[in-house]
Amino acid sequence: MPKSQAPSPGPVTRMAGLLIIATGLALLGLAEVRAAQGEKNQKSTVELVWDKEFPEGITDVAFDKEREGLFCPSVIVTGNCENAKAILYLDSSGKVIKETKLKEWTQVRISQNGQYIGIMHPEKYDGEFYYGTVDIIDRAGKLVKKVDEVYGTSWWVSPGGNEIIEKSVWDDDDIYYFRGTSGKGRADLTKSKGDISMFAGTQAIKWSETESAYLQIGTLIGNLPCLPNGHSIAVSPDGDYVATPRAIPQGNDYIYHLLLRRNNGILLEEFDLEKKGWVLSSFSPDGKFLTVAVRNLVFLIGVGKKKILWKYESDDPYQLLNLGTTLDFPSEAPFFVAGVFWHYETAGLGFKDASEKIMIFSEDGSVILDFAIGKGLNRGGRRVFKVNSKGNMLCYVTGNEIRVFQLRRTQ
C-alpha cells in the first residue's frame, strides 16, 4: 500500500452563505406524528458554516460538546482502522493546533466516551497479523497506561482508559481478552462464560468501574471495530439502563421489538417497533429519554414512564436513519433530538436514487427542521452526527468530510 501524506495542519474552510430554509411539519397527534406533504412552517434556518475534507479518510473522532465556538471534533484520527496516518487536535475555531504523525500501519482507537486514545505501533505486521503494545493517552496527550500483548485489529479502549479488550485471533470461538486490568481474564460469548452479561439472549461484554458499564460485541461491530454496522445496544450515560432489539416472528416474516432493561438484566418493558430493519437507539444525556429508529419510523420513549411518548412516521418508505449514526440530544433547548436520514432506492446492485437530510424534532414530536444536505451517499468510513450542548450547532462526519451547521430558531 503506498504511503500518503497527512492532511495539512491548516484546515481549508469553506463558508456557505446560502441559508437553507427548514420545512416544518405540524404535530398530528399526541402519540403519532406523520409527515404532512405541503404543510410548511418556517420554524428554523440552518447554514453550513465550516466544511473540511480529509482525503486520507477519517477513522475516528472525539467531541467536547461543552466547548464554545465552532462545534467540530476536538480530536480527529485520519487514515483507516489498520493504517492510521495522523492524530489531529483542533481548537474551537477549527484550526489544527497539534498534529501527531504516525508510522505506517499504526492503529488508533478512541474510547466510546471520547476521553482516551489508544495507539498501537505494531512490532509485527505481515499483511494479516498485527501485534504490539498499546499506549493509552488522554486527550491532552498525556500517557495514562501501557498495555502489552495486544493482537490483531479488533480491539477497543475502555471508557476509563485503564484496559483494552481484544477479540482473539487464535480461537474460532467468539472469545475476547481483557488486557491491563489485574485479575480479569477473558469473555467467551460462544459459551456465555467470563465477564459478560446477557440481555434477551444478546451477550454484552462488561467493562468494570466505568460510567458506561457495557459494550456490545457482535452485531454492532463489524470486522473493523471503528466501522459500526447493524443493530445497536444503547446504554444510558450513567450505565443504569440497557436497550436491546429482539426479532419477533410474524407470519413468514418478522418485526423488531425493543427491550428496556436495568443493567442487572431485569426487564422493565418491551416496545413494539412494528417493522423489520436496522434498529438504532440512543439515550439522552440525563438518561430520561430513549430514541429508537427503524426504517422510516422514529420513537421517543420515556424511560421512567416506560412508555412510548410519540412516534414519527415518514411518508417516504425508503427513508432510514443513516446507518452508523444515532439520534443525538442537546443538553439544552431549543429542540429535543436530531439525526441524519438517508433516502435510497436500489436498482440492481446500484442506487436508483440517494440523498441525505437532517431532521430535528421538538419534545412533542413535531418536526421543526427537515432539510437536504446533498445527493448521493458517502457509504465508506466513519459516520458520526453530534449536536452541541446548546443545540445551536450540528456536526456531521462522514468517511472523508466534516461539516458544521449553524442552527437558528425562527419561532
Order of alpha helices (4+ residues) and beta strands (2+ residues): beta-beta-beta-beta-beta-beta-beta-beta-beta-beta-beta-beta-beta-beta-beta-beta-beta-beta-beta-beta-beta-beta-beta-beta-beta-beta-beta-beta-beta-beta-beta-beta-beta-beta
